């Protein structure tokens, strides 16, 4: 699955022999709920959330939707993609997606039996772009509140992000009201770097990192993350532990009291002790990707990163802003947010001086004192010291040939065990025009063309 995304009319999904986090948590007695994006395959029912460990799902199956009309456009097709379980949620048409997810998440929290453990995955559409006719959408009144931003696309982006912030705060408040917050682990994480400078019709910023989403530069592979819990031993700090998204399964399963011996053949490692106690990460390397079709690969081992090849013919191999550091930062607004007020009541908010200290520490800074050595990954592999040069400006491949050779050798070992991508050609039977303009689980039907009634 390392090559391309899964499309709504593509006959594939996450292989059914892969057991995922909600299924493991169900074994521990958890009630499990997904709100928002799925995007792990939808052409047959067995690939969908309710058959992959979730008790409920409100949201969409494909990769993106319009925030108001809940349709998606992809690969020459167009149709509605919004569900409540298996049923199409036509009644939610016109309701801003972030508000739908917020309301549903709060409903899950409020109706949960507190004697049972809860796993709630809230996979927002924000700040992903929607359809090309208006890729970034938010309530106009909120957009107007950001008129001081000159770029109109950035105004909209800020409005979309502020609704996301509001959603997180309201869900945290609901957890507190139900008495669940004191024993909760809250993870906030993105799945990739931002689509900046108009990439994917978006207006994100990866400043000062290089590259954008879908590239293997730090701007594409680094994700913003935040972990909060009263169960953490070491709080109010910037975490420097090296971590990969695959680590969340064993990490959260361990924190939930699961027996790690039942987890077999996983790439992820348990990071709970490292994150909770601020000890050294058990992970020393991260394979970012190997895609032999596009001829790209990237691997980080300890402090060194290898880059081979590039995508889009190098068009997006640059540095993209804006920095977002113009003007003053008002920490008081953080305390006055939904989540801030709740945590302050619990005496769990750090002092404002600490907030400013953490903000500064978490800010990525380029090393302006180093000599710039150009990297042309289409011509030859590049090596960077990511600890000293997170902005990837000094290519060390010629200066450190032994490091280059070691990284290439490790990459080769990993590539030998790589499984071919399971990408499939688009199946005409999946076109929403045959299913009442709705993306559906077309693989469960034998007829060439469906009807307007979908299951």
Secondary structure, DSSP 8 states (H G I E B T S, - for coil): --SS---TTBS--S-TT---HHHHHHHTT-EEEEEEE--S--SSGGGSGGGTT-SEEEEESSS---TTT-EEEETTEEEE--EETTEE-GGGTTS-HHHHHHHHHHHHHHH--TTS-EEEEEE--TTS---GGGSS---HHHHHTTTTSS-HHHHHHHHHHHHHHHHHHHHHHHHHHTT-GGG-EEEEE-SS---BTTGGG--B--TTSB--TTSSSHHHH---EEEEETT-SS-SS-------TTHHHHHHHHHTT--GGG--S-S----HHHHHHT---S--EEEEEEETTTTEEEEEETTEEEEE--SGGGTT-SB----S--S---HHHHHTSHHHHHHHHTT-S--HHHHHHHHHHHS----TTS--B---TTTS-EEEETTT-TT--B--TTT-HHHHHHHHHHHHHHHHT--------B-GGG-GGGTTSB---GGG--SSS--S---
